[in-house]
């Protein structure tokens, strides 16, 4: 450790070290350590959201409805609803989500919308949970990403980035931030770095389609929907590993492999510095310059509110349309045929149902979890992982990617979605079957 830089102020460096260790520990504790309360073992974020939903239901309903109203109406107030076709379509869908929320709470509308697996499930089990856990999770995320842990991790994993994912070493921070944070914010970061010339078109596309998935807080919702919270750590780390493996494979396949990619080089480590020492220094520098905890919590909480407000009405609208299409049209049956060979090879129970449900993830990443909530535990686990590792879905991430400067066409994104979904099914199924046979999943 002799090559770790000592700052000009020992007190300042000591304070930075304290923040790096203490706040990172809090972030890890909030996200990854199960705690038993009232006979239920789950992470603290889940306990908090459940307590608010049950004990303060009127407050929770009001809070979620305000988020939905803001998400639906703000594009029209700001005048951004018609800046392009994609934004116009999803602005209208969010308004539909607001209308559907009002209909459900007022008990007005066609009877088929009020069957237990339609609006009641979408609002009570999904929207209410997302509306609470994303802002709460955003608060906890400040500890995980704001005080140096992210930067420390980024430097440590730099040596594997180019040989495995074909991206420069400095993209490690971007990749990790994309996975644990907001995909919309991560795409903005990737787009900005690409426009500055620090990423080639291929590198930016690999990061945008390979790492910019839903955050850990959304994964909690998926796990709750499928009753997998008792296996949360197995689910989270399996999803992270599968997502990164699939990204490494997809980077070597068309269309990503054929994109423009002039020769680039990584930034070398400082002369005479070990990687660990450099990682510690980078983490300490981030902790040293990070704002005080209250402004940091305020900023991440506002980001969480903004993100939830955009997602909630989309879930109501796109989620309902997807459920109706699944129940009353052959749309996902047709799409499922393209995935059936992989669900059959993976030896999943009910391979056609599995393929149809996985295909619905193209519309909205939550749909596979909704459609397979009563399946056997191995299939539920595969659905939970695939819904995240697919990365791309029409209700949010695909429009976000198309809004960037990264030269990806809609056709490219559909092909990448198909490749990622097929690979995720094949890679996750053995893990699920092994976990069931060894008692990890029950």
N, C-alpha and C positions, 0 to 999 in steps of 0.2 A: 504493500500500500504506500510505499515511499514516494511513488510518482503521482500521487493524488495532489492536485493543486490546492494550496492553502490560500484562502482569500486574504485581502488586506486587512479585514477585520475578523479576528477570531470569533468575536461574539456573533457577528453576522453569519459566519460560516456555521457556527454551532447552532444558531437558530434555524438555518436552512436544513441542517442535518436532522434536527428535531422534527421539522415539518415534513420532510421527506419520509422519515420512518413512521411518525405518528399518524399523519393523515393517510398515508398509503395503507397502513394497517387498518384504519377505520374503513377505508373503501373496500378492502379485501374482506373484512369482517361483515360489512353490510351485504355484500353481494354473494359471498361464497360459504359462509359458516351457518349451517342449520341451527336453529334455536327452538327448543320445545317450550311452547306456551299453551296452556289449556289442553294438554294432550296431543297437540298438533306440532309436528316437527317440520319447519320450513325456514327460509331466510327471513330476516327482520323486515325487509321491504314488503314481503307478502303479508306478514303479520300486521303491519301498519295499514296497508290498503284494506285488508279484510276487516280490521277493527273499525275503520272509518265507514266502510260500506254498511256494516251491521249496526254499529252503535250510533252513528250520525247519518242515517240514510237520507233524511230530508236535505241536509247540508250537502251530502254527496251528490244527490240528484240535481240540486240547484247548480252546483259547481260544474258538473258534467254538461248540463244543458247550456250554461253560459259559454263553455268552451266550444260546443257544437255551433251555437249561434255566431260566435266570433269567427270560427273557421269558415262558415258558410257565407257570411255577409261581408267580411273584411275585403275580399278581392274586388267586390263591387264598390265598396267605399273608397278603396285606394285606386281604383281604375285599372287594376292589373288583370282582370278576368278575361280580357280579350286580346292580350298581347300576342298570343299564338293559338292555333287550333287546339292543341293539347290542354293548355290552361283553360280555354273556354269550356271544353268538354267537362273537365274535372271541377270547374267552378259551378257548373249547372248540377253536376252529380252531388256536390256538397250541399247545395240548396235542397235537392231532393232528400238528402240525409237529414237535414233540419226538419223538413216537412214530415218525414217518416217518424222522427223522434216525437214530434207533436202529436201525430196520429196515435202512436203507441201509448203515450202517457195519457191522452184523452180517451183512449179506447174507441177510436173512430176509424172505420175502414173495413175492407173486405175481410170476411172471416178467415180466409186462408192465410192472411198475414199474421193472424194471432194464434196460429197453432204453435205448440211449444218449441218447435225447431226453427221458427222464423223470427219475427221481431222480438218476442220475449227472450229467446236465446241470445240474439245479437245484442240487445240492449243490456239485459240484466247480467249475463255471463261474460260478455266481451267488452262492450263499450264502457260500462261502469268500471270494470277492472282496469282497462287501459287508461281511462280518464283520471283514475286515482294513482295508479302505480307509475305511470310515466313521469308526472311531475315529482312524485316522491323519489323515484329512481334517479331523476335528474339531480336532485339534491345530493344523493349518495355518490353520484358519478363525479361530482366535484372533487371528492377525496381521491377517487381512483385515477383521474386524469389531470388534475390541476397542480399537483405538487411534486412532480418529477418522476413518478413511477413509470409513466408512459415513455418518457425520454430515456430513462435508464434501460427499459426493456428494448426500445428501438435500437440502441447502440449494441446491445448484447446480441440481437438477432441479425444484425447487418450482414455477417459473412454468408448467411444462407439465402439472402433475398435474391441475388442475381442468378446463382446456379439453380435455384428451385423455382422461383416465380418470375424470372427474367425481368426484374425491376431493379433500379439502383438501390444501394444500401440505404440512402436517406428516405426511401419510401417505406421503411419499416415502421416509422412513427405514424405515417399516414395510414398504413394498413391496420395497425393495432387500433388507432383512433377510430377508423371506420367500423371496426368490429364492435368495440365497446361503447361507441358514442352514437350520435345521430347520423344516419346514412345521408340525409339531406345536407347537413353541415359538412360531412366528409366529402361529398361530391363537390361542394363549393370549394373546399380546400384543394382537391385534386384538379379541378378546373383552373383555379388560379395558378397553381404550380405549373400546369401544362401551358397556360398562356404566357407564363414567364420564361418558357423554354427549358425548364428543368426536367420535364418529362417528354419523351417522344410520344407520338400518337399511340403506339402500341402499349407503352408503359402506362399511360393514362387510362387506356381502355381496360387493361388488365386489372388495375386497381379499382376502377369504377364498377366493373362487372364481377370482380372476384372477391372484394373485401367490403364493399359498401352495403352491407346487409343491415337488417334491423338490429337494434341495440339489445343489450342484455336485458333491459327492462321489458322489451316486447317478448323476449324469450320466456320470461316468467309467465306472461299471459298464456302463451302456447302451452307451457308445462301445466299450468293450472287447468286449462280447458281439457287437457287430456289426462288429468290426474297423475302427473308424473313428478310432482314437487318432491316426493320422498326420494326420488332419484335425481335431484336437481344437479348435483355436481357431475354425475355420470353424463347426464344430458348436455350440460353446458360444455364440458371439455370434449365430449364426442363431437358436438356440433362445430366447435372451433377447429378441431383437427380435420374433420371431414371437409369443412368449408375450404380450408387452406390446401388440402390435398387436391380437391376438385379444381381449385383455382390454378394449381401448378400444372395439371393435365390440360385444362382448357386453354392455357396460355400457349400450348404447343399445337393446338388444333385450329383449323379454319373456323371463324374469320379472324381471330385475334392474331394468329401466327403470320398472316399475310399483310398486316398493317405496316405503315411507314415506320421505320426504325433505324435512323442513322446511329453510328457508333457513339456510345457514351461511356464514361468512366466514373467509378465511384470516387468519392472524396476519401483520401487515405487518413488513417489515424494520425494524430499529432506525433511528431518524432519523439521516440523514447517513452511513449505512453502505452501501457497495456490496455487491452479492450475493457477489462473490468474497471480499471482506474478511470478511463475515459467515460464509461457509462456512469460511474459514481459522480464524476465532475459535472457531467451534463445534467444529471438528476438534481444535484445540489444547486446548479445555476438556475434551473427552472424553479426550484423551491424558493431560492433567494429572491427572484424577481416576481414571483407569483403575488397577486393581490392578497389582502387580508381575507380571512375566511368568509366574513359576511358578504362583501361584494362578490366573491366567487360563488357563494351559494345563491345569491340573488340572480346573477347572470345565468347560471345553469338552470335555475328554476324557471326563469322566463323562457329560456330555450325549450325546456320541457313543456311548458304551457303552449308555446307556439307550435311545437311539433304535434302535441296531442290535439290541438284545435284543428289542424289540417287533416289528421288521420281519422278522428272520430266520425265526422259526417261521411267520410269516404267509406268507412267500415259499414255504416248503416245503409248507404246507397249501393255500393258495389257488392257488399256482402249479401244484401237481400237479392239483388239481381243474380248473383252467382248461385245462391241457394234455390231461387226460382228456376234458373236455367238447369240446375242439377236435377231438380225434382220433376220438372214438367217438359224439358226439351232433351234431345239427344246430343246437345253440343259437347258436353264433357265425355260422353260415351265415345264420340268420334275422336276427340283429342286423346282420350285414354287409350285408344287402339295403338297410338304411336308409342306409348309407354308400357303397354301390356307385356311385350317381350322381356322387359327388364324386371317388372314385378314378378313374372313367372320364373325367370332365371334366379331371382333372389329368394324363391321359395316362400313368398309371403302368403299368408292365408288370404283367401278371396282375392286372387291377383287382379281380376277385372275391376272389382270395387276399389282396390288399392290404386290401380292405374287411373281410373276415372277421378278419384279424389285427389291424387297428386297433380293431375292435369288442371284441376280447378285452381291450383296455386298460381297459375299464370294470371288469373283475374285478381285475386287477393290472397296474400300469403296466409291468412287465417283460415281460409276455406277448407284446406285438407284437415286441419284440426277439428273444425266444426263437423265435417262430414264423417270423420272417423272416430268421433268421441266415444262411440260404443263398441269399437273394434277390440280385438285382443291386444294385450299389452305390447307385444313385439311390433305389430303393425302401427300402433299408436306412437311408439318410440321412433320408428322410421319416418312416419309422417311429421313428427315434431322436428326432427333433424332436417329433413328435406325441405320443409316450409321455410327454413332459415337459409340453408346452404344453397338453395336455388337463386338467392339474391334478388332476382328480377321479377317484378309483378306489376300489372297494369294500373292498379289503384294508386300507386305512389312512386316506386323507384324508377320505373321505365320513363315516365314523364320527366322526372328529375334529371335522368341521364340525357334525354333528348334536349333538355333546356341548356346543357353545357356546350362548350366549344369542342368537346371531344368528338372526332369524326366517326361516330357510330350511327348506322341507319337502323330504322325500326326492324327491318329484316334481320340484321345482324343480332339484335337483342333477342329476338325470338329464337334464333338458332342457338345462341349462347344459353338461353334459358333451358332449351331442350337438352343440350349437352350436359349442363350442370345437374338437371333433375335426374336424368338417366344415370349418370355417374354416382350421384348421391344415394340413389336407391340401391345400387349394386354394392357400394362401400358400407352403407349403414346397416343393411340387413344382417350380415354376419355378426356385427357387434350386438345388435338387438337379440338375435338368437342365442349368442353366447351369454349375454347378460341374463336372459330368462333361465337358461339351463343352470346357471350358477347362483340363482337366487337374487341377483342384483335388481331385476325387474319382476314385480309381482302384481 
